[in-house]
Amino acid sequence: LVHLELFHAENNHLFGPIPATFCNLTNIVDVSLSFNQINGSIPKEIGKLIHLSNLSLRSNALSGKIPSALLQK
């Protein structure tokens, strides 16, 4: 999965936190996990995703602050 660039899993009843290991997908450009039951906070390691240009997490149960690395993109 190291070369994965696009990951869309909307409306799939996914639950639980976003694992920090998700941030090992260093070539990812576009991620959509909207309309699931994802909870917890966005991992700070998401700042390692230097190619990420689109991140959609709407309609989940996330909490906490948006990592500053995402605000700088």
mmCIF file as Biopython writes it, N, C-alpha, C and O atoms, coordinates in Angstrom:
data_model
#
loop_
_atom_site.group_PDB
_atom_site.id
_atom_site.type_symbol
_atom_site.label_atom_id
_atom_site.label_alt_id
_atom_site.label_comp_id
_atom_site.label_asym_id
_atom_site.label_entity_id
_atom_site.label_seq_id
_atom_site.pdbx_PDB_ins_code
_atom_site.Cartn_x
_atom_site.Cartn_y
_atom_site.Cartn_z
_atom_site.occupancy
_atom_site.B_iso_or_equiv
_atom_site.auth_seq_id
_atom_site.auth_asym_id
_atom_site.pdbx_PDB_model_num
ATOM 1   N N  . LEU A ? 1  ? 0.806   -1.214 0.000  1.0 0.0 1  A 1 
ATOM 2   C CA . LEU A ? 1  ? 0.000   0.000  0.000  1.0 0.0 1  A 1 
ATOM 3   C C  . LEU A ? 1  ? 0.842   1.267  0.000  1.0 0.0 1  A 1 
ATOM 4   O O  . LEU A ? 1  ? 0.296   2.371  -0.004 1.0 0.0 1  A 1 
ATOM 5   N N  . VAL A ? 2  ? 2.133   1.127  0.004  1.0 0.0 2  A 1 
ATOM 6   C CA . VAL A ? 2  ? 3.015   2.286  0.065  1.0 0.0 2  A 1 
ATOM 7   C C  . VAL A ? 2  ? 2.772   3.239  -1.109 1.0 0.0 2  A 1 
ATOM 8   O O  . VAL A ? 2  ? 2.959   4.448  -0.965 1.0 0.0 2  A 1 
ATOM 9   N N  . HIS A ? 3  ? 2.368   2.724  -2.242 1.0 0.0 3  A 1 
ATOM 10  C CA . HIS A ? 3  ? 2.170   3.544  -3.434 1.0 0.0 3  A 1 
ATOM 11  C C  . HIS A ? 3  ? 0.740   4.046  -3.590 1.0 0.0 3  A 1 
ATOM 12  O O  . HIS A ? 3  ? 0.427   4.709  -4.578 1.0 0.0 3  A 1 
ATOM 13  N N  . LEU A ? 4  ? -0.121  3.744  -2.644 1.0 0.0 4  A 1 
ATOM 14  C CA . LEU A ? 4  ? -1.521  4.172  -2.699 1.0 0.0 4  A 1 
ATOM 15  C C  . LEU A ? 4  ? -1.616  5.687  -2.731 1.0 0.0 4  A 1 
ATOM 16  O O  . LEU A ? 4  ? -0.996  6.367  -1.914 1.0 0.0 4  A 1 
ATOM 17  N N  . GLU A ? 5  ? -2.392  6.223  -3.674 1.0 0.0 5  A 1 
ATOM 18  C CA . GLU A ? 5  ? -2.559  7.671  -3.802 1.0 0.0 5  A 1 
ATOM 19  C C  . GLU A ? 5  ? -3.980  8.123  -3.502 1.0 0.0 5  A 1 
ATOM 20  O O  . GLU A ? 5  ? -4.189  9.279  -3.134 1.0 0.0 5  A 1 
ATOM 21  N N  . LEU A ? 6  ? -4.953  7.244  -3.650 1.0 0.0 6  A 1 
ATOM 22  C CA . LEU A ? 6  ? -6.356  7.593  -3.488 1.0 0.0 6  A 1 
ATOM 23  C C  . LEU A ? 6  ? -7.018  6.560  -2.594 1.0 0.0 6  A 1 
ATOM 24  O O  . LEU A ? 6  ? -6.885  5.359  -2.833 1.0 0.0 6  A 1 
ATOM 25  N N  . PHE A ? 7  ? -7.734  7.012  -1.561 1.0 0.0 7  A 1 
ATOM 26  C CA . PHE A ? 7  ? -8.444  6.101  -0.672 1.0 0.0 7  A 1 
ATOM 27  C C  . PHE A ? 7  ? -9.788  6.709  -0.329 1.0 0.0 7  A 1 
ATOM 28  O O  . PHE A ? 7  ? -9.864  7.695  0.403  1.0 0.0 7  A 1 
ATOM 29  N N  . HIS A ? 8  ? -10.846 6.122  -0.856 1.0 0.0 8  A 1 
ATOM 30  C CA . HIS A ? 8  ? -12.206 6.574  -0.562 1.0 0.0 8  A 1 
ATOM 31  C C  . HIS A ? 8  ? -12.957 5.422  0.084  1.0 0.0 8  A 1 
ATOM 32  O O  . HIS A ? 8  ? -13.060 4.340  -0.494 1.0 0.0 8  A 1 
ATOM 33  N N  . ALA A ? 9  ? -13.474 5.647  1.265  1.0 0.0 9  A 1 
ATOM 34  C CA . ALA A ? 9  ? -14.246 4.639  1.989  1.0 0.0 9  A 1 
ATOM 35  C C  . ALA A ? 9  ? -15.420 5.318  2.688  1.0 0.0 9  A 1 
ATOM 36  O O  . ALA A ? 9  ? -15.616 5.159  3.892  1.0 0.0 9  A 1 
ATOM 37  N N  . GLU A ? 10 ? -16.193 6.075  1.920  1.0 0.0 10 A 1 
ATOM 38  C CA . GLU A ? 10 ? -17.331 6.788  2.486  1.0 0.0 10 A 1 
ATOM 39  C C  . GLU A ? 10 ? -18.478 5.814  2.759  1.0 0.0 10 A 1 
ATOM 40  O O  . GLU A ? 10 ? -18.669 4.827  2.049  1.0 0.0 10 A 1 
ATOM 41  N N  . ASN A ? 11 ? -19.232 6.129  3.814  1.0 0.0 11 A 1 
ATOM 42  C CA . ASN A ? 11 ? -20.473 5.421  4.117  1.0 0.0 11 A 1 
ATOM 43  C C  . ASN A ? 11 ? -20.271 3.903  4.175  1.0 0.0 11 A 1 
ATOM 44  O O  . ASN A ? 11 ? -21.019 3.141  3.561  1.0 0.0 11 A 1 
ATOM 45  N N  . ASN A ? 12 ? -19.252 3.481  4.921  1.0 0.0 12 A 1 
ATOM 46  C CA . ASN A ? 12 ? -18.932 2.061  5.027  1.0 0.0 12 A 1 
ATOM 47  C C  . ASN A ? 12 ? -19.044 1.520  6.451  1.0 0.0 12 A 1 
ATOM 48  O O  . ASN A ? 12 ? -18.571 0.418  6.727  1.0 0.0 12 A 1 
ATOM 49  N N  . HIS A ? 13 ? -19.651 2.265  7.341  1.0 0.0 13 A 1 
ATOM 50  C CA . HIS A ? 13 ? -19.825 1.830  8.730  1.0 0.0 13 A 1 
ATOM 51  C C  . HIS A ? 13 ? -18.491 1.563  9.423  1.0 0.0 13 A 1 
ATOM 52  O O  . HIS A ? 13 ? -18.415 0.724  10.320 1.0 0.0 13 A 1 
ATOM 53  N N  . LEU A ? 14 ? -17.436 2.274  9.010  1.0 0.0 14 A 1 
ATOM 54  C CA . LEU A ? 14 ? -16.143 2.161  9.684  1.0 0.0 14 A 1 
ATOM 55  C C  . LEU A ? 14 ? -16.257 2.804  11.059 1.0 0.0 14 A 1 
ATOM 56  O O  . LEU A ? 14 ? -16.934 3.822  11.205 1.0 0.0 14 A 1 
ATOM 57  N N  . PHE A ? 15 ? -15.621 2.242  12.051 1.0 0.0 15 A 1 
ATOM 58  C CA . PHE A ? 15 ? -15.679 2.802  13.405 1.0 0.0 15 A 1 
ATOM 59  C C  . PHE A ? 15 ? -14.327 2.673  14.072 1.0 0.0 15 A 1 
ATOM 60  O O  . PHE A ? 15 ? -13.452 1.936  13.618 1.0 0.0 15 A 1 
ATOM 61  N N  . GLY A ? 16 ? -14.177 3.404  15.155 1.0 0.0 16 A 1 
ATOM 62  C CA . GLY A ? 16 ? -12.918 3.410  15.886 1.0 0.0 16 A 1 
ATOM 63  C C  . GLY A ? 16 ? -12.061 4.577  15.450 1.0 0.0 16 A 1 
ATOM 64  O O  . GLY A ? 16 ? -12.454 5.346  14.573 1.0 0.0 16 A 1 
ATOM 65  N N  . PRO A ? 17 ? -10.902 4.716  16.049 1.0 0.0 17 A 1 
ATOM 66  C CA . PRO A ? 17 ? -10.013 5.837  15.722 1.0 0.0 17 A 1 
ATOM 67  C C  . PRO A ? 17 ? -9.254  5.603  14.418 1.0 0.0 17 A 1 
ATOM 68  O O  . PRO A ? 17 ? -9.151  4.475  13.935 1.0 0.0 17 A 1 
ATOM 69  N N  . ILE A ? 18 ? -8.733  6.677  13.867 1.0 0.0 18 A 1 
ATOM 70  C CA . ILE A ? 18 ? -7.829  6.582  12.717 1.0 0.0 18 A 1 
ATOM 71  C C  . ILE A ? 18 ? -6.489  6.117  13.275 1.0 0.0 18 A 1 
ATOM 72  O O  . ILE A ? 18 ? -5.899  6.812  14.103 1.0 0.0 18 A 1 
ATOM 73  N N  . PRO A ? 19 ? -5.994  4.957  12.841 1.0 0.0 19 A 1 
ATOM 74  C CA . PRO A ? 19 ? -4.728  4.483  13.396 1.0 0.0 19 A 1 
ATOM 75  C C  . PRO A ? 19 ? -3.556  5.344  12.939 1.0 0.0 19 A 1 
ATOM 76  O O  . PRO A ? 19 ? -3.531  5.793  11.793 1.0 0.0 19 A 1 
ATOM 77  N N  . ALA A ? 20 ? -2.607  5.574  13.800 1.0 0.0 20 A 1 
ATOM 78  C CA . ALA A ? 20 ? -1.422  6.364  13.451 1.0 0.0 20 A 1 
ATOM 79  C C  . ALA A ? 20 ? -0.677  5.737  12.288 1.0 0.0 20 A 1 
ATOM 80  O O  . ALA A ? 20 ? -0.021  6.447  11.527 1.0 0.0 20 A 1 
ATOM 81  N N  . THR A ? 21 ? -0.763  4.423  12.133 1.0 0.0 21 A 1 
ATOM 82  C CA . THR A ? 21 ? -0.077  3.746  11.024 1.0 0.0 21 A 1 
ATOM 83  C C  . THR A ? 21 ? -0.669  4.127  9.669  1.0 0.0 21 A 1 
ATOM 84  O O  . THR A ? 21 ? -0.022  3.928  8.640  1.0 0.0 21 A 1 
ATOM 85  N N  . PHE A ? 22 ? -1.872  4.665  9.650  1.0 0.0 22 A 1 
ATOM 86  C CA . PHE A ? 22 ? -2.455  5.171  8.401  1.0 0.0 22 A 1 
ATOM 87  C C  . PHE A ? 22 ? -1.541  6.245  7.808  1.0 0.0 22 A 1 
ATOM 88  O O  . PHE A ? 22 ? -1.495  6.439  6.593  1.0 0.0 22 A 1 
ATOM 89  N N  . CYS A ? 23 ? -0.839  6.912  8.659  1.0 0.0 23 A 1 
ATOM 90  C CA . CYS A ? 23 ? 0.048   7.997  8.232  1.0 0.0 23 A 1 
ATOM 91  C C  . CYS A ? 23 ? 1.336   7.481  7.597  1.0 0.0 23 A 1 
ATOM 92  O O  . CYS A ? 23 ? 2.192   8.278  7.216  1.0 0.0 23 A 1 
ATOM 93  N N  . ASN A ? 24 ? 1.489   6.169  7.478  1.0 0.0 24 A 1 
ATOM 94  C CA . ASN A ? 24 ? 2.623   5.598  6.756  1.0 0.0 24 A 1 
ATOM 95  C C  . ASN A ? 24 ? 2.377   5.549  5.251  1.0 0.0 24 A 1 
ATOM 96  O O  . ASN A ? 24 ? 3.271   5.176  4.492  1.0 0.0 24 A 1 
ATOM 97  N N  . LEU A ? 25 ? 1.181   5.919  4.813  1.0 0.0 25 A 1 
ATOM 98  C CA . LEU A ? 25 ? 0.849   5.944  3.381  1.0 0.0 25 A 1 
ATOM 99  C C  . LEU A ? 25 ? 1.381   7.247  2.795  1.0 0.0 25 A 1 
ATOM 100 O O  . LEU A ? 25 ? 0.612   8.145  2.452  1.0 0.0 25 A 1 
ATOM 101 N N  . THR A ? 26 ? 2.680   7.337  2.687  1.0 0.0 26 A 1 
ATOM 102 C CA . THR A ? 26 ? 3.347   8.606  2.379  1.0 0.0 26 A 1 
ATOM 103 C C  . THR A ? 26 ? 3.068   9.159  0.994  1.0 0.0 26 A 1 
ATOM 104 O O  . THR A ? 26 ? 3.353   10.330 0.745  1.0 0.0 26 A 1 
ATOM 105 N N  . ASN A ? 27 ? 2.517   8.360  0.076  1.0 0.0 27 A 1 
ATOM 106 C CA . ASN A ? 27 ? 2.197   8.868  -1.259 1.0 0.0 27 A 1 
ATOM 107 C C  . ASN A ? 27 ? 0.731   9.240  -1.423 1.0 0.0 27 A 1 
ATOM 108 O O  . ASN A ? 27 ? 0.305   9.628  -2.511 1.0 0.0 27 A 1 
ATOM 109 N N  . ILE A ? 28 ? -0.038  9.125  -0.355 1.0 0.0 28 A 1 
ATOM 110 C CA . ILE A ? 28 ? -1.476  9.385  -0.442 1.0 0.0 28 A 1 
ATOM 111 C C  . ILE A ? 28 ? -1.731  10.854 -0.781 1.0 0.0 28 A 1 
ATOM 112 O O  . ILE A ? 28 ? -1.094  11.752 -0.232 1.0 0.0 28 A 1 
ATOM 113 N N  . VAL A ? 29 ? -2.670  11.077 -1.691 1.0 0.0 29 A 1 
ATOM 114 C CA . VAL A ? 29 ? -3.010  12.428 -2.142 1.0 0.0 29 A 1 
ATOM 115 C C  . VAL A ? 29 ? -4.435  12.781 -1.741 1.0 0.0 29 A 1 
ATOM 116 O O  . VAL A ? 29 ? -4.707  13.920 -1.365 1.0 0.0 29 A 1 
ATOM 117 N N  . ASP A ? 30 ? -5.347  11.815 -1.818 1.0 0.0 30 A 1 
ATOM 118 C CA . ASP A ? 30 ? -6.774  12.075 -1.651 1.0 0.0 30 A 1 
ATOM 119 C C  . ASP A ? 30 ? -7.370  11.010 -0.734 1.0 0.0 30 A 1 
ATOM 120 O O  . ASP A ? 30 ? -7.298  9.817  -1.031 1.0 0.0 30 A 1 
ATOM 121 N N  . VAL A ? 31 ? -7.964  11.446 0.390  1.0 0.0 31 A 1 
ATOM 122 C CA . VAL A ? 31 ? -8.564  10.533 1.355  1.0 0.0 31 A 1 
ATOM 123 C C  . VAL A ? 31 ? -9.965  11.018 1.690  1.0 0.0 31 A 1 
ATOM 124 O O  . VAL A ? 31 ? -10.168 12.189 2.009  1.0 0.0 31 A 1 
ATOM 125 N N  . SER A ? 32 ? -10.923 10.114 1.617  1.0 0.0 32 A 1 
ATOM 126 C CA . SER A ? 32 ? -12.281 10.431 2.056  1.0 0.0 32 A 1 
ATOM 127 C C  . SER A ? 32 ? -12.792 9.300  2.932  1.0 0.0 32 A 1 
ATOM 128 O O  . SER A ? 32 ? -12.940 8.163  2.485  1.0 0.0 32 A 1 
ATOM 129 N N  . LEU A ? 33 ? -13.055 9.632  4.175  1.0 0.0 33 A 1 
ATOM 130 C CA . LEU A ? 33 ? -13.601 8.691  5.152  1.0 0.0 33 A 1 
ATOM 131 C C  . LEU A ? 33 ? -14.919 9.216  5.706  1.0 0.0 33 A 1 
ATOM 132 O O  . LEU A ? 33 ? -15.298 8.887  6.830  1.0 0.0 33 A 1 
ATOM 133 N N  . SER A ? 34 ? -15.606 10.018 4.935  1.0 0.0 34 A 1 
ATOM 134 C CA . SER A ? 34 ? -16.838 10.662 5.376  1.0 0.0 34 A 1 
ATOM 135 C C  . SER A ? 34 ? -17.968 9.663  5.606  1.0 0.0 34 A 1 
ATOM 136 O O  . SER A ? 34 ? -17.991 8.574  5.032  1.0 0.0 34 A 1 
ATOM 137 N N  . PHE A ? 35 ? -18.893 10.065 6.457  1.0 0.0 35 A 1 
ATOM 138 C CA . PHE A ? 35 ? -20.121 9.302  6.733  1.0 0.0 35 A 1 
ATOM 139 C C  . PHE A ? 35 ? -19.832 7.902  7.272  1.0 0.0 35 A 1 
ATOM 140 O O  . PHE A ? 35 ? -20.359 6.907  6.776  1.0 0.0 35 A 1 
ATOM 141 N N  . ASN A ? 36 ? -18.990 7.849  8.290  1.0 0.0 36 A 1 
ATOM 142 C CA . ASN A ? 36 ? -18.693 6.624  9.024  1.0 0.0 36 A 1 
ATOM 143 C C  . ASN A ? 36 ? -18.900 6.911  10.505 1.0 0.0 36 A 1 
ATOM 144 O O  . ASN A ? 36 ? -19.531 7.909  10.854 1.0 0.0 36 A 1 
ATOM 145 N N  . GLN A ? 37 ? -18.393 6.077  11.361 1.0 0.0 37 A 1 
ATOM 146 C CA . GLN A ? 37 ? -18.457 6.306  12.811 1.0 0.0 37 A 1 
ATOM 147 C C  . GLN A ? 37 ? -17.061 6.370  13.402 1.0 0.0 37 A 1 
ATOM 148 O O  . GLN A ? 37 ? -16.804 5.818  14.473 1.0 0.0 37 A 1 
ATOM 149 N N  . ILE A ? 38 ? -16.161 7.045  12.699 1.0 0.0 38 A 1 
ATOM 150 C CA . ILE A ? 38 ? -14.784 7.183  13.158 1.0 0.0 38 A 1 
ATOM 151 C C  . ILE A ? 38 ? -14.760 8.130  14.354 1.0 0.0 38 A 1 
ATOM 152 O O  . ILE A ? 38 ? -15.374 9.197  14.317 1.0 0.0 38 A 1 
ATOM 153 N N  . ASN A ? 39 ? -14.051 7.739  15.415 1.0 0.0 39 A 1 
ATOM 154 C CA . ASN A ? 39 ? -14.012 8.576  16.615 1.0 0.0 39 A 1 
ATOM 155 C C  . ASN A ? 39 ? -12.569 8.842  17.030 1.0 0.0 39 A 1 
ATOM 156 O O  . ASN A ? 39 ? -11.623 8.420  16.365 1.0 0.0 39 A 1 
ATOM 157 N N  . GLY A ? 40 ? -12.429 9.537  18.119 1.0 0.0 40 A 1 
ATOM 158 C CA . GLY A ? 40 ? -11.099 9.891  18.595 1.0 0.0 40 A 1 
ATOM 159 C C  . GLY A ? 40 ? -10.608 11.142 17.882 1.0 0.0 40 A 1 
ATOM 160 O O  . GLY A ? 40 ? -11.397 11.888 17.301 1.0 0.0 40 A 1 
ATOM 161 N N  . SER A ? 41 ? -9.325  11.359 17.929 1.0 0.0 41 A 1 
ATOM 162 C CA . SER A ? 41 ? -8.758  12.553 17.307 1.0 0.0 41 A 1 
ATOM 163 C C  . SER A ? 41 ? -7.999  12.187 16.034 1.0 0.0 41 A 1 
ATOM 164 O O  . SER A ? 41 ? -7.671  11.023 15.803 1.0 0.0 41 A 1 
ATOM 165 N N  . ILE A ? 42 ? -7.731  13.186 15.226 1.0 0.0 42 A 1 
ATOM 166 C CA . ILE A ? 42 ? -6.930  12.996 14.021 1.0 0.0 42 A 1 
ATOM 167 C C  . ILE A ? 42 ? -5.481  12.859 14.482 1.0 0.0 42 A 1 
ATOM 168 O O  . ILE A ? 42 ? -4.981  13.731 15.194 1.0 0.0 42 A 1 
ATOM 169 N N  . PRO A ? 43 ? -4.799  11.787 14.093 1.0 0.0 43 A 1 
ATOM 170 C CA . PRO A ? 43 ? -3.422  11.600 14.568 1.0 0.0 43 A 1 
ATOM 171 C C  . PRO A ? 43 ? -2.499  12.726 14.115 1.0 0.0 43 A 1 
ATOM 172 O O  . PRO A ? 43 ? -2.559  13.160 12.965 1.0 0.0 43 A 1 
ATOM 173 N N  . LYS A ? 44 ? -1.658  13.191 15.009 1.0 0.0 44 A 1 
ATOM 174 C CA . LYS A ? 44 ? -0.726  14.274 14.670 1.0 0.0 44 A 1 
ATOM 175 C C  . LYS A ? 44 ? 0.251   13.850 13.585 1.0 0.0 44 A 1 
ATOM 176 O O  . LYS A ? 44 ? 0.802   14.694 12.879 1.0 0.0 44 A 1 
ATOM 177 N N  . GLU A ? 45 ? 0.468   12.547 13.448 1.0 0.0 45 A 1 
ATOM 178 C CA . GLU A ? 45 ? 1.381   12.022 12.424 1.0 0.0 45 A 1 
ATOM 179 C C  . GLU A ? 45 ? 0.890   12.291 11.006 1.0 0.0 45 A 1 
ATOM 180 O O  . GLU A ? 45 ? 1.631   12.091 10.044 1.0 0.0 45 A 1 
ATOM 181 N N  . ILE A ? 46 ? -0.346  12.739 10.873 1.0 0.0 46 A 1 
ATOM 182 C CA . ILE A ? 46 ? -0.895  13.022 9.552  1.0 0.0 46 A 1 
ATOM 183 C C  . ILE A ? 46 ? -0.074  14.097 8.838  1.0 0.0 46 A 1 
ATOM 184 O O  . ILE A ? 46 ? -0.157  14.228 7.617  1.0 0.0 46 A 1 
ATOM 185 N N  . GLY A ? 47 ? 0.697   14.846 9.573  1.0 0.0 47 A 1 
ATOM 186 C CA . GLY A ? 47 ? 1.587   15.848 8.993  1.0 0.0 47 A 1 
ATOM 187 C C  . GLY A ? 47 ? 2.680   15.235 8.129  1.0 0.0 47 A 1 
ATOM 188 O O  . GLY A ? 47 ? 3.306   15.932 7.331  1.0 0.0 47 A 1 
ATOM 189 N N  . LYS A ? 48 ? 2.915   13.919 8.285  1.0 0.0 48 A 1 
ATOM 190 C CA . LYS A ? 48 ? 3.910   13.231 7.460  1.0 0.0 48 A 1 
ATOM 191 C C  . LYS A ? 48 ? 3.421   13.041 6.023  1.0 0.0 48 A 1 
ATOM 192 O O  . LYS A ? 48 ? 4.215   12.737 5.133  1.0 0.0 48 A 1 
ATOM 193 N N  . LEU A ? 49 ? 2.138   13.216 5.801  1.0 0.0 49 A 1 
ATOM 194 C CA . LEU A ? 49 ? 1.563   12.998 4.469  1.0 0.0 49 A 1 
ATOM 195 C C  . LEU A ? 49 ? 1.747   14.253 3.628  1.0 0.0 49 A 1 
ATOM 196 O O  . LEU A ? 49 ? 0.815   15.038 3.455  1.0 0.0 49 A 1 
ATOM 197 N N  . ILE A ? 50 ? 2.940   14.433 3.116  1.0 0.0 50 A 1 
ATOM 198 C CA . ILE A ? 50 ? 3.297   15.683 2.438  1.0 0.0 50 A 1 
ATOM 199 C C  . ILE A ? 50 ? 2.597   15.866 1.099  1.0 0.0 50 A 1 
ATOM 200 O O  . ILE A ? 50 ? 2.531   16.986 0.592  1.0 0.0 50 A 1 
ATOM 201 N N  . HIS A ? 51 ? 2.074   14.796 0.518  1.0 0.0 51 A 1 
ATOM 202 C CA . HIS A ? 51 ? 1.377   14.897 -0.765 1.0 0.0 51 A 1 
ATOM 203 C C  . HIS A ? 51 ? -0.133  15.060 -0.601 1.0 0.0 51 A 1 
ATOM 204 O O  . HIS A ? 51 ? -0.838  15.280 -1.585 1.0 0.0 51 A 1 
ATOM 205 N N  . LEU A ? 52 ? -0.631  14.955 0.616  1.0 0.0 52 A 1 
ATOM 206 C CA . LEU A ? 52 ? -2.061  15.020 0.861  1.0 0.0 52 A 1 
ATOM 207 C C  . LEU A ? 52 ? -2.622  16.378 0.451  1.0 0.0 52 A 1 
ATOM 208 O O  . LEU A ? 52 ? -2.182  17.417 0.945  1.0 0.0 52 A 1 
ATOM 209 N N  . SER A ? 53 ? -3.596  16.358 -0.457 1.0 0.0 53 A 1 
ATOM 210 C CA . SER A ? 53 ? -4.203  17.616 -0.884 1.0 0.0 53 A 1 
ATOM 211 C C  . SER A ? 53 ? -5.698  17.649 -0.598 1.0 0.0 53 A 1 
ATOM 212 O O  . SER A ? 53 ? -6.295  18.725 -0.587 1.0 0.0 53 A 1 
ATOM 213 N N  . ASN A ? 54 ? -6.319  16.483 -0.365 1.0 0.0 54 A 1 
ATOM 214 C CA . ASN A ? 54 ? -7.743  16.443 -0.063 1.0 0.0 54 A 1 
ATOM 215 C C  . ASN A ? 54 ? -7.983  15.435 1.058  1.0 0.0 54 A 1 
ATOM 216 O O  . ASN A ? 54 ? -7.603  14.269 0.959  1.0 0.0 54 A 1 
ATOM 217 N N  . LEU A ? 55 ? -8.618  15.909 2.118  1.0 0.0 55 A 1 
ATOM 218 C CA . LEU A ? 55 ? -8.951  15.057 3.255  1.0 0.0 55 A 1 
ATOM 219 C C  . LEU A ? 55 ? -10.379 15.366 3.656  1.0 0.0 55 A 1 
ATOM 220 O O  . LEU A ? 55 ? -10.681 16.482 4.079  1.0 0.0 55 A 1 
ATOM 221 N N  . SER A ? 56 ? -11.260 14.387 3.528  1.0 0.0 56 A 1 
ATOM 222 C CA . SER A ? 56 ? -12.667 14.571 3.890  1.0 0.0 56 A 1 
ATOM 223 C C  . SER A ? 56 ? -13.005 13.619 5.030  1.0 0.0 56 A 1 
ATOM 224 O O  . SER A ? 56 ? -12.912 12.400 4.887  1.0 0.0 56 A 1 
ATOM 225 N N  . LEU A ? 57 ? -13.397 14.191 6.159  1.0 0.0 57 A 1 
ATOM 226 C CA . LEU A ? 57 ? -13.733 13.415 7.355  1.0 0.0 57 A 1 
ATOM 227 C C  . LEU A ? 57 ? -15.109 13.787 7.904  1.0 0.0 57 A 1 
ATOM 228 O O  . LEU A ? 57 ? -15.415 13.482 9.057  1.0 0.0 57 A 1 
ATOM 229 N N  . ARG A ? 58 ? -15.925 14.430 7.108  1.0 0.0 58 A 1 
ATOM 230 C CA . ARG A ? 58 ? -17.216 14.933 7.617  1.0 0.0 58 A 1 
ATOM 231 C C  . ARG A ? 58 ? -18.139 13.794 8.033  1.0 0.0 58 A 1 
ATOM 232 O O  . ARG A ? 58 ? -18.029 12.663 7.560  1.0 0.0 58 A 1 
ATOM 233 N N  . SER A ? 59 ? -19.035 14.134 8.917  1.0 0.0 59 A 1 
ATOM 234 C CA . SER A ? 59 ? -20.045 13.211 9.446  1.0 0.0 59 A 1 
ATOM 235 C C  . SER A ? 59 ? -19.430 11.981 10.100 1.0 0.0 59 A 1 
ATOM 236 O O  . SER A ? 59 ? -19.779 10.845 9.780  1.0 0.0 59 A 1 
ATOM 237 N N  . ASN A ? 60 ? -18.513 12.233 11.019 1.0 0.0 60 A 1 
ATOM 238 C CA . ASN A ? 60 ? -17.937 11.210 11.877 1.0 0.0 60 A 1 
ATOM 239 C C  . ASN A ? 60 ? -18.070 11.701 13.318 1.0 0.0 60 A 1 
ATOM 240 O O  . ASN A ? 60 ? -18.727 12.713 13.560 1.0 0.0 60 A 1 
ATOM 241 N N  . ALA A ? 61 ? -17.477 11.025 14.249 1.0 0.0 61 A 1 
ATOM 242 C CA . ALA A ? 61 ? -17.549 11.401 15.660 1.0 0.0 61 A 1 
ATOM 243 C C  . ALA A ? 61 ? -16.167 11.795 16.175 1.0 0.0 61 A 1 
ATOM 244 O O  . ALA A ? 61 ? -15.785 11.421 17.284 1.0 0.0 61 A 1 
ATOM 245 N N  . LEU A ? 62 ? -15.427 12.542 15.377 1.0 0.0 62 A 1 
ATOM 246 C CA . LEU A ? 62 ? -14.073 12.949 15.758 1.0 0.0 62 A 1 
ATOM 247 C C  . LEU A ? 62 ? -14.113 13.996 16.862 1.0 0.0 62 A 1 
ATOM 248 O O  . LEU A ? 62 ? -15.074 14.754 16.985 1.0 0.0 62 A 1 
ATOM 249 N N  . SER A ? 63 ? -13.065 14.022 17.651 1.0 0.0 63 A 1 
ATOM 250 C CA . SER A ? 63 ? -12.963 15.007 18.733 1.0 0.0 63 A 1 
ATOM 251 C C  . SER A ? 63 ? -11.544 15.566 18.742 1.0 0.0 63 A 1 
ATOM 252 O O  . SER A ? 63 ? -10.661 15.065 18.047 1.0 0.0 63 A 1 
ATOM 253 N N  . GLY A ? 64 ? -11.347 16.590 19.525 1.0 0.0 64 A 1 
ATOM 254 C CA . GLY A ? 64 ? -10.015 17.169 19.640 1.0 0.0 64 A 1 
ATOM 255 C C  . GLY A ? 64 ? -9.757  18.225 18.589 1.0 0.0 64 A 1 
ATOM 256 O O  . GLY A ? 64 ? -10.639 18.603 17.818 1.0 0.0 64 A 1 
ATOM 257 N N  . LYS A ? 65 ? -8.530  18.684 18.582 1.0 0.0 65 A 1 
ATOM 258 C CA . LYS A ? 65 ? -8.124  19.753 17.665 1.0 0.0 65 A 1 
ATOM 259 C C  . LYS A ? 65 ? -7.627  19.194 16.338 1.0 0.0 65 A 1 
ATOM 260 O O  . LYS A ? 65 ? -7.176  18.052 16.255 1.0 0.0 65 A 1 
ATOM 261 N N  . ILE A ? 66 ? -7.718  20.014 15.317 1.0 0.0 66 A 1 
ATOM 262 C CA . ILE A ? 66 ? -7.144  19.670 14.022 1.0 0.0 66 A 1 
ATOM 263 C C  . ILE A ? 66 ? -5.634  19.849 14.147 1.0 0.0 66 A 1 
ATOM 264 O O  . ILE A ? 66 ? -5.175  20.909 14.572 1.0 0.0 66 A 1 
ATOM 265 N N  . PRO A ? 67 ? -4.855  18.831 13.786 1.0 0.0 67 A 1 
ATOM 266 C CA . PRO A ? 67 ? -3.394  18.959 13.885 1.0 0.0 67 A 1 
ATOM 267 C C  . PRO A ? 67 ? -2.877  20.168 13.097 1.0 0.0 67 A 1 
ATOM 268 O O  . PRO A ? 67 ? -3.321  20.422 11.977 1.0 0.0 67 A 1 
ATOM 269 N N  . SER A ? 68 ? -1.956  20.894 13.679 1.0 0.0 68 A 1 
ATOM 270 C CA . SER A ? 68 ? -1.447  22.120 13.045 1.0 0.0 68 A 1 
ATOM 271 C C  . SER A ? 68 ? -0.827  21.844 11.690 1.0 0.0 68 A 1 
ATOM 272 O O  . SER A ? 68 ? -0.851  22.718 10.823 1.0 0.0 68 A 1 
ATOM 273 N N  . ALA A ? 69 ? -0.271  20.658 11.475 1.0 0.0 69 A 1 
ATOM 274 C CA . ALA A ? 69 ? 0.314   20.325 10.173 1.0 0.0 69 A 1 
ATOM 275 C C  . ALA A ? 69 ? -0.720  20.378 9.053  1.0 0.0 69 A 1 
ATOM 276 O O  . ALA A ? 69 ? -0.384  20.687 7.910  1.0 0.0 69 A 1 
ATOM 277 N N  . LEU A ? 70 ? -1.977  20.080 9.377  1.0 0.0 70 A 1 
ATOM 278 C CA . LEU A ? 70 ? -3.035  20.152 8.361  1.0 0.0 70 A 1 
ATOM 279 C C  . LEU A ? 70 ? -3.434  21.595 8.069  1.0 0.0 70 A 1 
ATOM 280 O O  . LEU A ? 70 ? -3.832  21.922 6.951  1.0 0.0 70 A 1 
ATOM 281 N N  . LEU A ? 71 ? -3.329  22.433 9.055  1.0 0.0 71 A 1 
ATOM 282 C CA . LEU A ? 71 ? -3.710  23.836 8.874  1.0 0.0 71 A 1 
ATOM 283 C C  . LEU A ? 71 ? -2.710  24.587 8.004  1.0 0.0 71 A 1 
ATOM 284 O O  . LEU A ? 71 ? -3.033  25.635 7.446  1.0 0.0 71 A 1 
ATOM 285 N N  . GLN A ? 72 ? -1.514  24.062 7.889  1.0 0.0 72 A 1 
ATOM 286 C CA . GLN A ? 72 ? -0.456  24.715 7.105  1.0 0.0 72 A 1 
ATOM 287 C C  . GLN A ? 72 ? -0.472  24.278 5.654  1.0 0.0 72 A 1 
ATOM 288 O O  . GLN A ? 72 ? 0.284   24.830 4.854  1.0 0.0 72 A 1 
ATOM 289 N N  . LYS A ? 73 ? -1.291  23.321 5.280  1.0 0.0 73 A 1 
ATOM 290 C CA . LYS A ? 73 ? -1.323  22.811 3.897  1.0 0.0 73 A 1 
ATOM 291 C C  . LYS A ? 73 ? -2.147  23.706 3.010  1.0 0.0 73 A 1 
ATOM 292 O O  . LYS A ? 73 ? -2.285  23.435 1.817  1.0 0.0 73 A 1 
#
